[in-house]
């Protein structure tokens, strides 16, 4: 193993392990989470792509059958295109990590009833229970109730709950309510198969510093390009 390969593997090794750990817990988490993980994993191809670009540059420079100016232009085009792709892939990877976390949270939290009439009844119950409260009183009451009735929680953490908080002058608190609901459902051992799968995957996600993965692969890809940049 040469020094360059050793350097690249040392830079990407931890991220490769994190992706593998996430891959192992993606079963049953839902299509959106799987798509986001697939998009995130695409950044692992960047070192190989950059290595191919670097080799293309070496071959172009060595091709004396081409005029010097033409070779110079081709090399610059390859470098510019590769660097642009690295920036786009890094941004896409970071967005994919955010989408993955959001999809896992959605999978963890309880879902509203699929039946419209039943859902309307639950919303009426929520209005009856919390509709007369304002500001901090509403926030405190909802926090105390989180986890007691998943059907109520499903409405409270969604758009219906956001509207309820806005009407009570506590719109800014709804995000905190949703965040607290996530923590409580993470700590529970029960739930549907989807919730249990999302819980396990979200725990791994949080332990994996996923936000650093795209950057690690991009930085290692740039090492290949540094070998041929002049």
N, C-alpha and C positions, 0 to 999 in steps of 0.2 A: 504494500500500500504506500503510494507516494505521499509527500508532505501536503500537497493540495487536497487530495482525497481525505486525508486525516483531518485537515482543517475544516473541510465542508461537513464531514460527519460529526465533528465535535460541535459545530454550530447548529446543525439540524437534528441531532440525536434526541435531545429532550422533547422537541416538538413532534418528532416522529412517534415517540412513545405516547405523547398526549393524544395524538390523533388515533393511535391504536386503541388506547383506553376508551376513548369516546366511541369508536367504531364498535367496540364490544358491547356497548349498552344502548345501541340505537334501535334495537328491535322493539316494535310495538309503540314507538313514540309518535307516530303519525307522519303523513307524507310531507308536510311542510318542514318539519324538523329534519327529515331525511334529505330533502332537497337542499336545505341550508348546510347540512353537514357535508354533502357532496361538493357544494360550491366552495366551502371552506377547505376541504381536502385538496382541491385543485392547486392550491399554492405549493403543494409538495412537489409539483412537477417543475417548478421554477429553476432549481439548480441544474437539472438536466437540460432544460431549454437554454439556459445561459451557457452551459458547456458547449452545446451544439453551435450556438452563435459565435462563441470564441473560436471554435475550430474552423467555422466558416471564414472568419476574419483571417486566421492564419493561412488558410488555403488561398484566399484572395490575394493576400500580400505576396505569397510565394509564386503566384501565377504570372510569370514574366511575359507571357504571351499577350497580356493586356497592357494597354498604356498606363503609365504611372498615375496620371490624373484620374483615369477611370477606376483603377484599383482603390485609390484614395476615396473617391466618391462612394463606391460600394461599401467600403469599410465603415465610413461615416453613417451611411444609411442603415447598416446592420446595427451599429451601436445605438443610434437614435431610436430605431424601431424597438430594439430590445429593452432599452431603458424606459421607453413609453409603456411597453407591455408590463414591465415590472411594477411601475407606479399604478397602473390600472388594476393589476392582479392584487397588489397589496391593499388597495382601497376596497376592491371587491371582496377580498378575504375578510377584512375587518367588518364590512357590512354583513357578510354571511355569518360571522360569529355573533353579531347582534341579533340577526334573524333567528339563529339557532336558539339563543337564550330565550327570546320572546316566544318561540314556538314551544319550547319545553315548559315555560311558565304557563302558557295557555293550556297545555296538556295536563299540567298538574292541578290547576284550579278546577273546581266543579263547573260543569256546563249547565246552562239553563235547560228546562224541560223542552223536548222536541215538540210536544203537543202544545199548540198555541193556547188552547183554553186552560190547560193546567198551568201554563206559564203566566197567564193573566191572573189566575187565582193567587199564585205565589207573589206576584207584584202587588196585588191588593194587600196581602198579608204584610209585606215589607212597608208599604205606605202606612198601614194602620199602626205598625210598630214604631216607625221612625218619622212619619210625616209631620208630626207636630213639633219636632225638635229643630233647633237652629244652632249654627256655628259649632262651638266646642262641645255642646251638649250632644249633638248628633254624632260627632266624631267619637266621643267617649262611649256612647251607647253602642255604636256599631263595633268598636274595638272589643268591647266586653262580649258581644254576641258572636264574633267570628268563630267558626268551627262548630257551633251548636247545631246549625241546620244548613247543610250544604246547598239545598235548593235556594235558601235565602242568600247565602254567600255568593252563589252564581250570579244573582241579579245585582247584588251590592257592588261587586268588583268590576262589573261591566258598564256599558253605556247607560243603562237604567240608573245604576248607582251614581254615576258621574252627574247625571241630570238631577238626581235627588240632592246631592251635595251642593250643586250649583244653586238650586232653588233655596237652599238653607243658608246661603252665604258662606259656604265652606268648600268651594270648588278646589282650592289649593290643597285641601286635606285628602282628597280622594286618592291621589297617587300614593300617599303614605298608607292609606287603608289597604290598597291593593298589595303593596309591598309587605305589609304585616300578614295579610292572608297567605302570601307565598311562603313566608317563614313558618306559619302554623301548619300549612298543608305539607310542607317539607318534613316537619317533625312527626307527622301522623304515620302510623303503620298501615292504615286501611286505604280504601279507595278502589276504583275500577282498575282493570288491567292497564288501561291507558294511563291513568294517574300514577300507578305504581311504576310503570316503565319510565314515565316522564320524571318522576321523583328520583329514581336511580340515576338517570342520565344527567339531570340537573345537578345532582350532588357531584358527579364526576366532572361536569363542566366547571363548576365553581372551584374545584380543587386543581384544575389544570392550567390556569392562567392562559386561557384560550386566546385572549386578545394579543398575546405576544407571538403567536404562531405565524401569522403572515409575515411579520417583520423579520423573524428568524430566517425564514426561507428566502425572503428578498435579499437580506444582507449576505447570505451565503451565495446567492446567485451573483451578486455584485463582485464577489471575490473572483469568480471566473472571468468576468469582464475586465477586472483590474489587471489581469494577467496579459491582456492584449491592448489595453488602452495606452496611448502614447501622448 
